[in-house]
Amino acid sequence: MNQLLFDSWNEVVCMFGFGIIFLLFGFGIIFLWAVKICFCFLRSFLCSLLLIWLRRTGMNRERRNL
């Protein structure tokens, strides 16, 4: 009886452990994708701000030269 109880408990612990590992792995992949998407949006936003700033400073220089 004790051996049967121990075997079933061992299976429960193994299944629980594998479930936690798979959950962490899945959340890790989702987290990495979210970070990658955020970096892409942030990079494009910063590039557009830089282009706007360069255009404004360039226009100011052209106005000064005229």
C-alpha positions, 0 to 999 in steps of 0.5 A: 500500500505504501509503495503504491502511494509513493509511486502515485505521489512520485508521478504527481511530483514529476508531472507538476515539475514538468508542468512548471518547466513548460510554463516557465519556458512558454512564458520565457518565449512570450517575454522575449518576443514582447521585449523584441517587439518593444525594442523594435517600436522604441527603435523606430520611434527614436529614429523618427524623432532623430530624423525630425530633429535633424530636419528641423536643425537642417532647415534652421541652418538653411534659413540662416544661410539665406 
